[in-house]
Amino acid sequence: MTSPASGQRKLKLLAVTACPTGIAHTYMAAEKLAQAAEELCIEMKVETQGSIGAENVFSDNDVREADGVIIAADKDVDRSRFEGKRVLAVGVAEGIRHPEQLIKRVRSAPVHRTDAGDGARAGASWTPTGGGGGKERSVVYKALMNGVSYMIPFVVVGGLLIAISLALGGDATAKGYVIPEGTFWAHVNAVGVVGFELMIPILSGYIAYAIADRPALVPGMIGGWIAGHGEFYDSEAGAGFIGAIVTGFLAGYLVLWIKKAKVPRFAQPIMPIIVIPIVATTALSLFFIYVIGEPISWIFTHLTDWLSGMTGTSAILLGALLGLMIAFDMGGPVNKTAFLFGAGLIATGNQTVMGMCAAAIPVMPLGQGLATLIRRKLYSEQERETGVAALFMGMFGISEGAIPFAAARPAQVIPANMLGGAVAGAIAGMAGVEDAVPHGGPIVALLGAIGGVPMFFLAVAAGTVVTAITTNALIGINERGTRDTAPVLVPARVAARATAGPETPAGAGARAGAAALVPETAGAGSASTSGPNVLEGGAVRTTAPAAPAAAAEAEPADEVLSGHLTAETVKVRLEAADKDAAIREMAAMLATTGKVADPEALVQAAFAREEQGTTGLGEEIAIPHAKTDAVTSPIVGFARSSEGVEWGSLDGTKAKLIFMITVPEAAAGDEHLRILAMLSRKLMDTEFRERLTAAADEAAVLSVLREIR
């Protein structure tokens, strides 16, 4: 590194920090990197990609003048703007724990080239250090969650529009549930069908995009479209979401392989926008049509013939088999084989086979929706919202409502779906349930097309409960195994997801589970805050906390963290010796404000968030938080422990400075996220922490905390 005194230009670095939920770790890593750069006399600009959007975004000049780029992130970060720059990609925790080392390592990092395999970016930023063989698994998981997070809106919008149009404009006929052509509801239904048609290519395209960046988007989407339309390979049903997952990964890795080809310099600019998309799209499409599509068509035909030979066997066995097939791929070839088999027998006067199918059809979305209600902590906020939509779609026999869950966790969800579908089909077969129209779900029974209505509903209910319980059990087992065996640098459940989330994701989502909240380091939360003139339950409450005189002289109490932290919610001597007891003690303190409707629910929300990943941030800090309707408005509490509480922090330190943030479900907006971001940044200031630790009483603590801006 050159010295400023030498007359040479100071080293200029850029850094990007991001975590799946975009809160505490994002800003803590940013502050740590900035502090380390200042100590090393290096000029650094840090861009944060948090939940409230990208901040301190780089300009073209910033990138042009930079000597290197550090990406400390646990989610996908676009590297295309860093072409020709040295880029070092690590997890966000590395930015917090070893900022000086990263600054030294970036000077010898590889130069980023768009033709050198952008897909590696996903694995590098998403994999725990020293993970051995974990890197490739992380790339695959992250790509899948990326596709799911982008797909979910299409499933929800398309499914709900179809369900609404069927409910309000449809008629039960011998050809199924039909909406008269040319009517208003027929047009609404057509819009919903477009959403469902796009769902499959979107899933495939964004899986490919996560692996190999923009050049993979076109082959991924076109490949997904072909996978979803069986007419391309002489099949009566497309390959569904399973085919889309296959084409997504094939497209992504095919593009990565093509990028490795050495081409003349004059051809390099057109490679990502012309050559790679055309070559990859053509190769993938023809491969799917001629190599993968033919077996799908063959299996479809022979499954139908095989089922036709089973009509004389046990009705229970046939019902269970049809239920397994209906639940396997939700609209894919196996599902369609069973459905068309049952529908074809209606014309022969045999309505019992369709009755078995009709009972199994709604089980998957109803079961997955119920699962999100039973154990909310296992699911991100986006997944819980999708679960509500899935319940609605299940009522109308739209099995595709469960696809986002199956795509995100196929190993847990598909077996649970199949078990529930088999139970529903077997009960319907045993009871001789009949269906006069080729459609399924409770809506068909309510409109009089079902014979044996009580047993039909019993079959649906039994299958739904079995699916929900089995799904949660399998997810719980999987997550416990992950926590026990994998190095944890970030919370185990991302949004991810969405999707993230796309957050998410899942996946994201991308985002945390049940009462889980905003940041990725959060844990409990819940109370609300208030200062004078806070609206509660429709009435204005004028609560003026009895702050000590010193605090009043410095600044009004409602100025501390936007009024969410007051003298009532500060404790300078925490008595608890362990994390659970500390959360309970802080929740009890927050309850004294009168804004905690259910203290025990608040505690459980905090515990649920901790199960998603530690909220110990290191540097003797913990910020548990929760989003729960156990509180009526946002509250921030602070407590100080002289001995420290073991919180599972990244750096192994015990938590001595503990902030508890809690908000109602409807109040987790930008203001709350900004407060957490400001708090995380300020706590990286060593001198600020020292003064907070040395503050003699509540008034002195409030005085120090007023510095947060």
N, C-alpha and C positions, 0 to 999 in steps of 0.2 A: 504494500500500500504506500502510495506516495504521501509525503507530508505536505500540509498546506504551506509550510515555510519554504519549501523547495521551489515554489513558483510554478509547479506543475498542477494540472487540474486534479481536483479531488475525485476520488472514485465515486461514481454515481450508480446507485442500485435502485431497483424497483422491487416491491414485494406485494403479493396478493394474499390476503387471508380470508378464509371462508370455512364455515362448518355447516353440517347438514341443516341445523335449525337457525343458524345465522345470528347468534347472540353472543354470549359471554366469551367463548373461546375465540371467536372471530376477532373481537376487539382486544382481548388480552394478548393474543399473538401479535397483533399490530403494534401495541404499545411496547411489548418486549423487543421486537425487532427495531423499532424506532429508537428505543433507549440504547440498545447495543450499538447501533450505527453511530449515534451521537458520541458514545464513549470511544469509539474507534476512529472518530473524525472522518466518517464516511457520510456522504450525502445520500439520503434515502427518502423515497416517497412510497407510502403504503396505501394501497387501495383495499378497502374492506367490502366484501360482498355479503352483506347481512340480510336479515329478514325485511329490513326497511329499505332495501335496495342498495345498489353500489354507491359508495361514497369515496370522495377524493380520487375520482376516476382519472386515469392517465391520459394526457394529451398526446398527440402525435410527436410533439417535440420531446416529451418525457421519454417515450419509447426510443426515439432516434438517438438520444444522448446517453441512454443507459448502458452501463458496462455489464450488467447482468440482471437476472430476474429470479427472485425467490417466490415460489408458490407454496404456501403453507395452507393446505386445504384438504378437507375431507369430502369434497364434492367436486363435480366437474368444473373446470375453469378453462375457458376458451384461450388457446395459446396462439391462434393464428396471427394475432397482432405482434407477437414476439419473434417473428421470423428473423433468423440470423443472429439472435441474441443467445447468450448463455443462459440456460434455464435450469434451475434446480427445483424439483418438485418433491415435497415431503408432506406428511400429515400435519394438521394444525397444531397438534400437541408438541411437535418438534419446534415449532416457532415459539412456543411458550417456554420450553425446557432448555433448548440449546440455540438461542438466537445468534450468539457469537460464532459458534461452529458453522452455522448455515452461511453467515456472511463470508467466512473464510472459504467454505466449500464451493460457493457459487462461482468463484473466480476460475475454477477448473472444471466447471460443469460442462456437459456437452452443448454444442450449439444447436438450437432448435431449427429443424427443417420440416416443412409441411409434407415433404415426400419421404420422411424418415420414420413414419409410423406414429401418427398422432395418437393412436389408440393406447400407446403406452402411458399417455398422460393420465388416463383414468386409473390404471393400476397403481401408478406411483403415488398419486395423491390420496389413495383410498385404502392403502394397505398398511397395517401396523409394521413398524420397523422390526426386522428380524423375524418376519413371518414365515420364513421358509417357503413352503409350497403354497402359502396363502395368497400370493399375489394374483395368480390367474383366477382363483375362485372369486376374489374381490372384483376383478374386472367383469366377470360374467354376472355376478350379482348386481353390480352397479348398472350395467347395461340393461339388464332385465327391469330393474326398478325405474330406469329412465323411460323405457317404453311404456311401462304400466302407468306412470304418472301422467304422461301425455294422452294415454288412451282413455283414462277414467272419465274425463268430461264428455267424450263422445258416447261412451256407454250410458252415462246418466242422462244426457240430453236426449239421445236417440230412444233409449228405453222408456223414459217417462212420457215422451210425446206419443210413442206407439201405444203405451198403456192408456193414456188419457183418451186418445182417439178411439180406441177399441171400446172403452167404457162408455163413452158418450155418443158414439156414432156407429157402433158395430152391431151386427146381428149374427146369431148362431145359425149356420146353414150346414147342409150336408158336405159342403166343401171347406168347412172350417168357419172361423170367426171372420166375417166379411163386412167391410164398410162400403156402402154404395158408392159407385164411381161418380165423380163430379161434385161431390158434396164438400162442405167446408172441412169436415173431419177426415175425409179422404186426403185432402191436401196436407193437413196436419200430420197424418200418418205417413205420407210420402216424405215429409221433412225428417221425421223420426227414422225412417228407413235409411235415408242418406247418412245420418249419424252412425247407424249400425254398420253400414257398408264401409264407412271410413275408419271405423274402429280397428279393423284388422290391419290395413296398411299402415296406420299410424303407429300401432304397436311394433310392427316389424321395422318401420323406418327409423324410429327413435332408438330402438335397440342397436341398429347398425350405426346410427349417428354417434352414440355414446362410445362405440368401439373405435371408429375410424374417422370421426368428424364429418364435415359437410359432404365430401365426395361420396360417402356411403348412404346419404339420405335418399337419393333417387333410386338406386338399386334396391334398397331396403323396402321402400314404399311400393314400388312396382312389383317386387317379388311378393310382398304381403298381399297385394291385390290379386295376383294370380293364385296364391295359396287359398284365398277365400272364395274363388270362383271356379268351381269344378268343371265348368264347360271348357276350360283351357286344356284339361286332360281327361275328357270323356267320363267325368264322374258326376253323379247326380247331386253330390254335396261337396262343398269345398273342404279344405283341410282345417278350417277354423283357426282358433287362436294358437293351437299347437303348431300348425303349419306356419303361422306368422312368426312365432318364436324361432322356428328352424330357419326361415328365410332371413330374419333379422341378423342372426349370428353368422349365417353363411355370407350375407352381404358384407357385414362388418369385417370379417377376417379375410374375405376375398379382396376387398379394397386395400387392407393393410398389406397383403401379399403383392398386389399390383404396385403399390407405392415404392416397394423395394427395387423395382426395375430401374436400371440406369438409363437415362434418356439424355439426348443432347440438350444443351442449355437453352437453345431457342424453343424447344418443345416443353420446357418445364412450366411456363405460365399457363398453358392450355391443359395440362394434365388434370388438375383437380376439377375443372369446370366442363371439360369436353371428353377427353380421352378416358379417364377413369370411370366416370358415370356410364358412358356408352358401353365400354368393354364389360364392366361389372354387371350392368343391367342385362345385357344380352346373354352373357354366360350364365348368370344365375337363373334367368327366366327359362332358358332352354333346358338347363339342368333340371329344374323343378318339373317342367312339363314332361320331359322324356324319361327322366330317371326316377324322380320321386312320385310324380303324378300317376304314372301307370300302376305302380303297386297300390296306391290309394284306391284307384278305380277297381282294381281286381279284388281287393279286400271288401270293398263296398258291395260288389255284386255277389260274392260268395257268402258274405254274412247274411244277406237277404235270403239266399237259397237255403242256408243252414237253419235260419229261424223258421222258414216255412215248413221244414221237416220236424219242428218241435211242437207244433200245435196240439198234438195228441198227448204230450207229456204232462207232467204235473203242473197245474196252474201256478202253484207257489214257486216252483223252480223257474218257470218261464217268466213270471212277474219279477222275480229277483234278478234274473239275467237282463231283462229289458230295463229295469231300474239302473243296473250297473252301467249299461250302455248309454242310457239317456244322460247319466250324470258324468260320464267320463270326459267328454269334450264340449258339452254345452253348445250345440249348433254345428259341431264338426261332423266328419263322415260317420263316426261310430254312433253319435247321437241321431243323425239323420237316418241311418239304417234302421234303427229301432223305431223311430217315429213313422217313417214311411211304411214300414212293415205293419204297424198297428193301423195306420190310416187306410192302407190298401184293403184290409180285411173288413172295414166298416161296410163296404158295398156288398160283401158276401153275406151280411147279416151277423157276423161275429164282431160284437162291439166290446167284448171283454178284454181283448188284447189292447185296444186303444185305451180302455179304462185303466189298465196297468201303467201305460205310458203317461196318461194324464195325471195320475197320482204322483209319479216320479218327477215330472217336468218342473213343478214349482219348488221342489225340495231344496235345490242348490241355492238359489237366491234367498229363499226364506231362512234356510239354515245359516248361511253366512251373515245375513242381517241380524238374526237372533244371537249369533256368536258375539257380534260386536256390542250387543246390549248386555249380555251376561257377564263378560269379562272385559270391560272397557279399557283397562290398563294395558292389554295386549295390543291395542290398535292405536294408530295415529289418529289425529283429528280428521284428516281427510278420509281415512278408512272408515271411521265411524259415520261420517256423512254419506259415504258411498253405501254403507250398510243400510241406512234408512231408505235410500233409493232402491236398493236391492229388495228390501221387504215389499215395497210398492210394486216393483216389477214382478216379483214372485206371485203376488195376488192375481196377476193377469197372465200367468204362464209364460213369462219371458225368462227363460233359463239363463240367457246371456248376462243377466244382472250379476251373476257370480263370477264372471270371467276375470274381472280385476283381481279378485282374491286368489283365484287359481293361478293366474299368471305370476302374481307376486310370490306365492308360496306353494308351488305345485306339489312338493313332497308332502305337505301337510294337508292342503285343501282338497286335492283331487281324491285321495283315499277316503277322506271324510265324506265328501259328496257322494262317492260311489256306495259307501256303506249306507248312508241315509236313503239314497235312491233305491237300493236293493230292498231295504226294509219297507219303503212305501209301496214298491211294485209287488212285493210278496204278499203284503196284507191285502192290497187291492185284488190280486189274483185269488187269494184264499176266499175272499168275500164275494167274488163274482161281480165286482164293480164294472159298470158299463159306461161307455162314452160314445155318444151318437155323432160327434163332430171331431174332426182332426185338430184338436187344440187341447190344452191342459190348463191346470191351475184352478183355484177356487172360483174364479169368475165364471167358468163353464158350468160348475154346479149351481151357482146362484141363478144362472139363466135357464136352468132346467134341462141341460143336455146330459146330465149324469144320472145313471140308475144305481141306486144304493148310496145315496148322499151321505148318511151318517158314517158308513164305513170308509167312504172316500175321504172325508175330512179326518177320520181317525188315522188313515194311512198317511195322509199329508203331514199331520201333526207329529206322528211318530217318526217319520223320516226326517222332518225338520229338526226335532230335538236331538236325534241321534247325530245328525250332521253337525249341529252347533257344539254339542258336548265333545264330540270326537275332534273337531277342528281345534278347539281351545286346548284340549289335552295335548294334542300333537305339537301345537305351537309352543305351549308351555314347556314341554320336554325339550324341544329344539333350542329354545332360548336359554334354558338352564344349562344345557350342554355347552352352548356358545360362551356363556359367562364363565363356566368352569374351566374351559380348555383354551380359549383364545385370548391373546393379549388385548386388553381393552384400552384403546387410546381415546375413543369417542363412544358415546352411547351406543349400545348394541342395536337399537332400532332406529333407523334413520327415517322419513317421509317420507320419503323418501322417500326411506323410501322415497314420496313422490316422488314422489315423485317427483319422490321429488323428483317425490319430488322432487317429480320431477323432482320439492323438498322434498310433495309427496307426496310417491313415491309413494311412498311410500314413498311411490314410495314414495313424490315422493314420493311427496311424503313424499325420506324423507322423508315425519314429525313425531312426537312422542306419543305415548299411549294415554289411555284413559284419562286420568286427570292430569295428564302430563302436559307440559306446557311449552311455553315459548322457547326458552333457550335449551341448548343442548346440554347445559350443565345444570339444569334446574331440578328442583326437587320438591318443593312442597309449596304450598303457598297458600295463601288465602286470605288474607284479610283485607280490609279495605282501609282506606284512609280517609281522613277527612279533616278538614279544618273548618273554619266558620262557614256557615251557609252551604252545607252539602245537602243535596237533594236525596232523600232516602224514602223509598216507598211512597212517593208522591207528596211528601211533606218536607219542608225546609227545616233542617236541624242546625241549630247554631251551637256547635260544640267548640268551646274555646279551651283547649288543654291547659292545664295549670302548669305552664312552663316556668322554670325558675327565672328570676329576674335577669340574670346574666344573659340568658337566651333571648329574652324579650328585648333587651337593649341592642343586641346584635342584629336581630332580624326576626320578623314574625315567624311563628312556628310553621305556618302553612307554606313557607317558602322553601322548606327542606324537601328536596326531591319532588317538586311539584305538589307539595302538601301531603304526600302519601306517607311520610315518616314524621312522627310527632314525638313529644316527650312521653306519651303513653306507650309508644312502641319501641322504646329504647331500654335496654337492660345492660348495665356495665359489669354485672357479675352473674354469668350463667352457671347454674348449679349442676346441670346434667353432665354425666361423665361419658355417655355414649351418644351416637347419632340419633337413635330412635327417641331417647329421652330428651335430647336437645330439641328435636322437632316438636315434641309434645309440649315442652316448656315454652317454646316460642309461640306455638299456636295458642296456648292459654293466654300469653301476653297480648297477642293480637285480639283475642276475644274480649278483652277489657274495653275495647273501643266501641262495642255494641254493634259492630258491623260483621260479626261472624254468626251466621244463623245456626250453624251446626259445627261446633268445634271438632267433634270426632270425624265428621266427613272431611274436614280440612286436613286433619292428621293423616287419614287414609289416602287422600289425594297426594299429600307429600310423600308418603311411603311408596305409592305407586310410581311417582316420578323417579324416586331413587332407584327403583328396580330397573329403570331404563338405562341407567348409567349414573356414575357418581356426579354430584354437584359440587364436589370439592375441586377448586380451581388451582390449588397450589398456592405458594407464598402465604400459607396459613390462613387462607380464605375459603369460605364456602358460601354459595348463594342458592340455597334451596328455594324452589318456587313451584307454584301450582296454579292451574286454572280450574276453578270449581265454583259452582253456584252455592256452595256453602257460605260464601261471602257475598255481601251486597254491593261492595265497591272496592276498588284497589287499595291495598295497604302494603307498606314496607315496614319491616321490623329489623332492628339491629340488636345483637347481643355479643358480648365479649366473654371469652373463656380464658381464664388465667393459665390453666393446665393444658388446654387444647383438647379437641374432640377428634377421634379417629374418623375421617370422612372418606377415605379412599382416594385422596388427592393424587394428581398426576406426579407430583414431586415427592410424595411420601410424607409431607408435613401434616401435622395435626391442625385442624381449623381452630383459630383463635378469634377471628373476626368473621362473624356469621350474619349475613343479611337474608331475611326471608321475604320473598315477594309473592303476593297472591292477588289474583284478579278473578272476577266472575267470568263465566263462559263468554258473555256478550261484550266484555270490556277489554279483551286482549288486543288492543289496537296499537297504532304506531306510538302513541304516547308512552305506553308501558314498555315497548321495545326500546325506545330511545332512553328511557330512564335506566334500563338495564345496561345498555351500551355505555352510557356516561359513567355509570357506577363501575363497570368492568375496567374501563380505561383509567379512571382515577385511581383505582386500587392498585394499579401497576406502578404507581409513584411511591417509591420506598419511603420518602420523607412524609408523605401523606399518611401512609400506614403507621409509621412510627408515632405521629401526632395523635392518630386515632387510638392507638394502643395506650398512649400516655394520658389521654383525656381523663380528668379526675372524676367527673360525674356526668349525668345525663345532659346537663346544660352544655358542658364542654364538648361532649360528643356531637350535639346538634350544631354547635358553632363550627366544628371541623367539617361536618358533612355539608354545611351550606356552601362550601367551596366548589362542590360539584356543579358544573354548568354544562 
